[in-house]
Amino acid sequence: MSRKTLMLLCKLAKITDRQLSMSIIDTLFVATNFDNDIEDEYNSQTELVRYEFFEILVRIANAKYVAPGLLGEKENARALQRLFNENIMKVVNAKVFYEWQPFRDKHLWT
């Protein structure tokens, strides 16, 4: 996922607020995508791979709910769940997930 796509997701999901700005999310993107191995052809320095995407969601949830004190220090899982429920799932069409299930069952997992 590119930085631009992540910013669009954050805008559509209304993730930003007074305490979590786009510049903070941009800093989280850089921190998440940092890698000493610049030569890795499968992990671009300008885009997030799957595990980095999950990592940045945890970082965003932490910055949005744990850092300002809305949730406790050890409640990162609850923060991530809250981010999904209050922001991300409101812009994701659940039908999209189910449309691909027959393909997975028939072709991908056989």
N, C-alpha and C positions, 0 to 999 in steps of 0.2 A: 504494500500500500504506500502510495506516495504521500509526501507531506501535504500536498494540496488536497488530496482525497480525504486524509484524516481531518484537515481543517474544515472541509465541507461537511463531513459526518458530524463533527462537533457543533457546527453551526446549525445544521438541520435538527439535531437532537437537543439543541439548546443546553449544551453541557456547560458553557461558560456562564459565569456570574460575576459578582463584584470581587470575589476572592480568587476566582480561577479565570484568568484572562487567556486570550489566544497566545499571547507571548509566553505565558507559563507552559501552555500545551506545546508550543514550539520548542521550548527548552527541554521538555520531557521527551519530545521526539528525538532531539539530538542525543540526549543521554541514553535513551533506549537503543538507538541505532549505532552507538559508538562501538567500534570493533578495532582491535589492534591489528587484525589480519586484513589489511586493505586488499590483498590479492584474492580474496574469496570470490570466485565467479558466481556463486549461488546466493550470495548475500550482499546486495548492492548497498553502498554507503548513502544512497539517496532514497531508499525505499525500505519498508519494513517487511520482513518475512513473517510467516505465521506465528512463530513463538514470540517474536518481537511485538506483533500486533496484540497478542494477549498480554504481554508485559506492559505495554503502554496503557492498556485499559486498566490494569491494576494500579499503575502509577497515577492515572487520571482520577480514579476512584479514591485513592489515598489523598491526593491533593484536594479533591472536592469535599470529602467527608471526614477524613481522619485528621489531616493537618489543621483545619480550623477548629477542631474539637467537637464536631457534630457526632462523631463516633469515637470510641476508645482506641488506643494505640494498637491493640491486638485484634481489631475488628475489620481487617482488610477484606475478608470474605463477605462480610455484611455490606461493606462499602461498595464492593464490586456488584453484588446483587442489587443494591439500591441504584447504582448507576444504570444497570440494565433495565430495571423496572421503571424508573422515573424518567429515563432519557432515551436510551437506545431502542428499546422495544416499541416506543411510541412512533418511531419512524420506519421501523422494519416491518414489512408486510409478512405476516406469518404464513400466508399462502405460498410464498416463495419457497419456504423450507419443505413443504409437503409436495410441491410439484416435482422436486428432484428425487424424492424417495423411491418411486418405482424404478428410475434409472439406476440408483444405487443397488437396489435389491436384485435387479435383473442382470446388470452388466458389471458393476464395480465390485461387488462383494461375492461374486461366484467364482 
